[in-house]
Amino acid sequence: MTGLPYLIDLAMRLGRGMDRLPEVFRRRHSDWLQTRQRRDGGFAGRQGGSNLYYTGFAMRLAQLLDVRSPDLWAGLNDYMRLKAPEPRDLPDVLMRLMARPMLQLRGQTLWPEAVEAEEVARCRRILDRARIAAGFARRPSASLSVFQTFHAALIHELLGEPVANAGAVADALRARRRDDGGFVDMPESADESGTNPTAAAVGALKALHDLDEDTAQRAADFLLAMQREDGGFAAHAHAPMTDLVTTFTALVTLGDAAVLRRARLGDAGRFVRDLVAPQGGFLAAPADDEPDVEYSYYGVGAMAILAAEAAGP
């Protein structure tokens, strides 16, 4: 398990895989993505107008595909800088902080140096509102949320700051582990281990530099049990079907645990490829009929992970 910052390690893994995918694959999804940009420069989900969430995923997808259109990046910067709503919660803060280095790589400036301190202070205030004794929660009176703590760990990474009381936070995360090796987000919301909270817990522990071998391997055993006959991964043991976001997070986390080859990778690859929409982009699940930018990021990312694994070390 690498000691690199979580987001840098993931970007490097995805980048290695993208280098092995054919140009026609990249061009098909790049062309589709550019057709989804709205006149305000942002991106929307399947309903409503542009929003920070989907614009953030579109930017991550454009970076992954190495879309070089100056108009796309200028539009993204215009939306993020002038039109996007102020961040309200940790996912919003994470999207905004991740946008800054991606835009800088494309010659864009999300916020000028004169207002950097104000922007960072706003992010810290939202972090502080979510902070509890050990970890981060959806609201001050709630118990630790694995997802919120994962977001917070990545935000601290982007700010270049350590998480306060990191050892206690890691212990609180491990308390969310169940006997099968999987994790729950919050016991009051679900007592059954889930693939996505397990991925978030492993990711948070990795970002905190406190992912021990036992936790990683037991989590991997749980995730491997979630792979279904169609090659995809299910959100939990009783989920009626597999889906793309769960498959992506499972593949990432099995890579974090250095056991990706224990999965049926050929079957996973076929599952992901079957979700490519005719016009480009990816569907969320076999029963879906419309691609969106979030699931397209997961689809392209999953293909990159599989391609990197096929290439070997």
C-alpha positions as CSV (number, residue, x, y, z in Angstrom):
1,M,0.0,0.0,0.0
2,T,1.5,3.3,-1.2
3,G,2.2,6.2,1.1
4,L,1.3,8.7,-1.6
5,P,-1.6,11.1,-0.9
6,Y,-4.9,9.3,-1.8
7,L,-6.0,11.5,-4.6
8,I,-2.5,11.5,-6.3
9,D,-2.2,7.7,-6.0
10,L,-5.7,7.3,-7.6
11,A,-4.9,9.8,-10.4
12,M,-1.7,7.9,-11.2
13,R,-3.5,4.5,-11.2
14,L,-6.2,5.9,-13.5
15,G,-3.6,7.6,-15.7
16,R,-1.7,4.4,-16.3
17,G,-4.8,2.7,-17.4
18,M,-5.9,5.5,-19.7
19,D,-2.6,5.3,-21.5
20,R,-3.5,1.8,-22.5
21,L,-7.0,2.4,-23.7
22,P,-7.5,3.0,-27.4
23,E,-7.8,6.5,-28.8
24,V,-11.2,5.7,-30.3
25,F,-12.5,5.0,-26.7
26,R,-11.2,8.3,-25.4
27,R,-12.5,10.3,-28.4
28,R,-16.0,8.7,-28.3
29,H,-16.6,9.6,-24.7
30,S,-14.8,13.0,-25.0
31,D,-17.1,14.0,-27.9
32,W,-20.2,12.9,-25.9
33,L,-19.1,14.8,-22.8
34,Q,-18.7,18.0,-24.8
35,T,-22.2,17.8,-26.1
36,R,-23.5,17.8,-22.5
37,Q,-22.0,21.1,-21.5
38,R,-24.7,23.7,-21.0
39,R,-24.6,27.3,-22.2
40,D,-23.6,28.5,-18.7
41,G,-20.5,26.3,-18.8
42,G,-21.8,23.9,-16.2
43,F,-23.2,20.4,-16.4
44,A,-26.5,19.0,-15.1
45,G,-27.9,15.7,-14.1
46,R,-30.9,14.1,-15.8
47,Q,-33.2,16.8,-14.6
48,G,-32.8,20.5,-13.8
49,G,-30.0,22.9,-14.6
50,S,-26.3,23.0,-14.0
51,N,-25.1,22.3,-10.5
52,L,-21.9,21.9,-8.6
53,Y,-22.2,18.2,-8.2
54,Y,-22.5,17.2,-11.8
55,T,-20.1,19.9,-13.0
56,G,-17.5,18.5,-10.6
57,F,-17.9,15.0,-12.1
58,A,-17.8,16.4,-15.6
59,M,-14.5,18.1,-14.8
60,R,-13.0,14.9,-13.4
61,L,-14.1,13.0,-16.5
62,A,-12.7,15.7,-18.8
63,Q,-9.4,15.5,-16.9
64,L,-9.4,11.7,-17.1
65,L,-10.1,11.7,-20.8
66,D,-7.6,14.5,-21.4
67,V,-10.1,16.7,-23.2
68,R,-8.1,19.5,-24.7
69,S,-10.9,21.8,-25.8
70,P,-10.1,25.4,-24.6
71,D,-13.8,26.2,-24.8
72,L,-14.8,23.4,-22.5
73,W,-12.3,24.3,-19.8
74,A,-13.0,28.1,-20.1
75,G,-16.7,27.3,-19.7
76,L,-16.1,25.1,-16.7
77,N,-14.0,27.8,-15.1
78,D,-16.6,30.5,-15.8
79,Y,-19.3,28.4,-14.2
80,M,-17.3,27.4,-11.2
81,R,-16.0,30.9,-10.6
82,L,-19.1,33.0,-11.2
83,K,-22.2,30.9,-11.4
84,A,-21.9,27.9,-9.1
85,P,-23.6,28.2,-5.7
86,E,-21.5,28.6,-2.6
87,P,-20.4,25.2,-1.1
88,R,-22.9,24.1,1.5
89,D,-21.5,20.7,2.7
90,L,-18.4,18.6,2.5
91,P,-19.1,17.0,-0.9
92,D,-19.5,20.6,-2.3
93,V,-16.2,21.7,-0.7
94,L,-14.4,18.6,-2.1
95,M,-15.7,19.3,-5.6
96,R,-14.6,22.9,-5.4
97,L,-11.1,22.2,-4.1
98,M,-10.6,19.4,-6.6
99,A,-11.6,21.8,-9.4
100,R,-8.8,24.3,-8.7
101,P,-5.7,22.2,-9.7
102,M,-7.6,20.7,-12.7
103,L,-8.4,24.1,-14.0
104,Q,-4.9,25.4,-13.3
105,L,-3.5,22.6,-15.5
106,R,-5.6,23.9,-18.3
107,G,-4.5,27.5,-17.9
108,Q,-7.6,28.6,-15.9
109,T,-7.8,30.4,-12.6
110,L,-10.7,29.4,-10.3
111,W,-10.0,32.2,-7.8
112,P,-7.3,34.9,-7.8
113,E,-4.6,34.9,-5.2
114,A,-6.2,38.0,-3.5
115,V,-9.3,36.0,-2.4
116,E,-7.5,32.6,-1.7
117,A,-7.5,33.1,2.1
118,E,-11.2,33.9,2.0
119,E,-12.0,30.8,-0.1
120,V,-9.9,28.5,2.2
121,A,-11.5,30.0,5.3
122,R,-15.0,29.2,3.9
123,C,-13.9,25.6,3.4
124,R,-12.6,25.4,6.9
125,R,-15.8,26.7,8.4
126,I,-17.8,24.0,6.6
127,L,-15.3,21.4,7.9
128,D,-15.7,22.7,11.4
129,R,-19.5,22.5,11.3
130,A,-19.2,18.8,10.3
131,R,-16.5,18.0,12.9
132,I,-17.3,15.9,16.0
133,A,-15.1,14.5,18.8
134,A,-13.5,11.9,16.5
135,G,-14.5,12.2,12.9
136,F,-17.1,14.0,10.9
137,A,-20.9,13.8,10.8
138,R,-23.8,15.0,8.7
139,R,-24.8,17.4,11.5
140,P,-23.3,18.3,14.8
141,S,-25.6,16.1,16.9
142,A,-25.2,13.0,14.7
143,S,-22.7,10.1,15.0
144,L,-19.7,9.7,12.8
145,S,-20.5,9.1,9.1
146,V,-17.9,7.1,7.2
147,F,-18.8,9.0,4.0
148,Q,-18.4,12.4,5.6
149,T,-15.2,11.4,7.2
150,F,-13.8,10.2,3.9
151,H,-14.7,13.5,2.3
152,A,-13.1,15.4,5.1
153,A,-9.9,13.4,4.9
154,L,-9.6,14.3,1.2
155,I,-10.4,17.9,1.9
156,H,-7.6,18.1,4.4
157,E,-5.3,16.4,1.9
158,L,-6.2,19.1,-0.7
159,L,-5.6,21.9,1.9
160,G,-2.3,20.3,2.8
161,E,-3.3,19.9,6.4
162,P,-3.4,16.9,8.7
163,V,-6.6,15.7,10.2
164,A,-6.7,16.7,13.9
165,N,-6.7,13.7,16.3
166,A,-6.2,11.4,13.3
167,G,-5.5,8.3,15.4
168,A,-8.8,8.6,17.2
169,V,-10.6,9.2,13.9
170,A,-9.1,6.1,12.4
171,D,-10.2,4.1,15.5
172,A,-13.7,5.5,15.2
173,L,-13.8,4.5,11.5
174,R,-12.7,0.9,12.4
175,A,-15.6,0.7,14.9
176,R,-17.9,0.8,11.9
177,R,-16.6,-2.5,10.7
178,R,-18.9,-5.6,10.9
179,D,-18.1,-9.2,11.4
180,D,-18.0,-9.9,7.6
181,G,-15.2,-7.3,7.2
182,G,-17.4,-4.7,5.5
183,F,-18.5,-1.4,6.9
184,V,-21.6,0.6,7.5
185,D,-21.9,4.4,7.2
186,M,-23.8,4.9,10.4
187,P,-25.4,2.1,12.5
188,E,-28.7,4.0,12.8
189,S,-29.1,4.1,9.0
190,A,-28.1,0.5,8.2
191,D,-26.6,-2.4,10.1
192,E,-25.8,-4.4,7.0
193,S,-22.3,-4.0,5.5
194,G,-22.3,-2.1,2.2
195,T,-19.8,-2.0,-0.6
196,N,-19.7,1.8,-0.9
197,P,-19.3,2.5,2.9
198,T,-16.6,-0.1,2.9
199,A,-14.8,1.6,0.0
200,A,-15.2,5.0,1.8
201,A,-13.8,3.6,5.1
202,V,-10.8,2.0,3.4
203,G,-10.2,5.2,1.4
204,A,-10.4,7.4,4.5
205,L,-8.0,5.1,6.5
206,K,-5.6,5.2,3.5
207,A,-5.8,9.0,3.4
208,L,-5.2,9.1,7.1
209,H,-2.1,6.8,6.6
210,D,-3.7,4.3,9.0
211,L,-4.9,1.5,6.8
212,D,-3.7,-1.7,8.5
213,E,-3.3,-5.0,6.7
214,D,-6.1,-6.8,8.7
215,T,-8.6,-4.1,7.9
216,A,-7.6,-4.0,4.2
217,Q,-7.8,-7.8,3.8
218,R,-11.0,-8.3,5.6
219,A,-12.6,-5.5,3.6
220,A,-11.3,-7.1,0.4
221,D,-12.9,-10.5,1.4
222,F,-16.2,-8.7,1.9
223,L,-16.0,-6.9,-1.4
224,L,-15.1,-10.0,-3.4
225,A,-18.2,-11.7,-2.0
226,M,-20.2,-8.8,-3.5
227,Q,-19.2,-9.6,-7.1
228,R,-22.2,-11.2,-8.9
229,E,-22.5,-13.6,-11.8
230,D,-22.8,-10.7,-14.3
231,G,-19.3,-9.5,-13.2
232,G,-20.6,-6.3,-11.5
233,F,-20.6,-5.6,-7.8
234,A,-23.7,-5.2,-5.6
235,A,-24.2,-2.5,-3.1
236,H,-24.9,-5.0,-0.3
237,A,-25.6,-8.7,0.1
238,H,-29.4,-8.3,-0.5
239,A,-29.2,-5.7,-3.4
240,P,-31.4,-6.8,-6.3
241,M,-28.8,-5.9,-9.0
242,T,-25.3,-4.7,-9.6
243,D,-24.5,-1.1,-10.7
244,L,-21.6,0.9,-12.0
245,V,-20.7,3.2,-9.1
246,T,-20.5,0.2,-6.8
247,T,-18.4,-1.7,-9.3
248,F,-16.0,1.2,-9.6
249,T,-15.6,1.7,-5.9
250,A,-15.1,-2.0,-5.4
251,L,-12.3,-2.1,-8.0
252,V,-10.6,1.0,-6.6
253,T,-10.7,-0.5,-3.1
254,L,-9.5,-3.9,-4.1
255,G,-6.6,-2.1,-5.7
256,D,-6.0,-0.2,-2.4
257,A,-5.7,-3.6,-0.7
258,A,-3.4,-4.9,-3.4
259,V,-5.7,-7.8,-4.2
260,L,-7.5,-6.7,-7.4
261,R,-6.5,-9.8,-9.2
262,R,-8.5,-11.9,-6.9
263,A,-11.6,-10.5,-8.5
264,R,-13.0,-11.9,-11.8
265,L,-11.6,-9.1,-13.9
266,G,-12.7,-10.4,-17.2
267,D,-16.3,-10.6,-16.1
268,A,-16.0,-7.1,-14.5
269,G,-14.7,-5.7,-17.8
270,R,-17.6,-7.2,-19.7
271,F,-20.1,-5.8,-17.2
272,V,-18.6,-2.3,-17.6
273,R,-18.3,-2.4,-21.4
274,D,-22.0,-3.5,-21.6
275,L,-23.0,-0.2,-20.0
276,V,-21.5,2.0,-22.7
277,A,-24.4,4.0,-24.3
278,P,-24.6,4.0,-28.1
279,Q,-24.1,7.8,-28.2
280,G,-21.2,7.7,-25.7
281,G,-21.1,7.9,-22.0
282,F,-22.1,5.1,-19.6
283,L,-25.3,3.9,-18.1
284,A,-25.7,3.4,-14.3
285,A,-26.9,-0.2,-14.5
286,P,-28.1,-2.8,-17.0
287,A,-31.8,-1.5,-16.6
288,D,-30.8,2.1,-17.3
289,D,-31.4,3.8,-20.6
290,E,-29.7,7.2,-20.3
291,P,-26.0,8.1,-19.6
292,D,-25.0,10.9,-17.3
293,V,-21.6,12.5,-16.5
294,E,-21.3,11.0,-13.0
295,Y,-21.7,7.4,-14.2
296,S,-19.6,8.1,-17.2
297,Y,-16.8,9.0,-14.9
298,Y,-17.2,5.8,-13.0
299,G,-17.3,3.8,-16.3
300,V,-14.2,5.4,-17.8
301,G,-12.5,5.1,-14.4
302,A,-13.4,1.4,-14.1
303,M,-12.0,0.7,-17.6
304,A,-8.8,2.6,-16.7
305,I,-8.4,0.5,-13.5
306,L,-8.9,-2.7,-15.4
307,A,-6.5,-1.7,-18.2
308,A,-3.8,-0.7,-15.6
309,E,-4.2,-4.1,-13.9
310,A,-3.9,-5.9,-17.2
311,A,-0.6,-4.0,-17.9
312,G,0.9,-5.3,-14.7
313,P,3.2,-3.4,-12.3
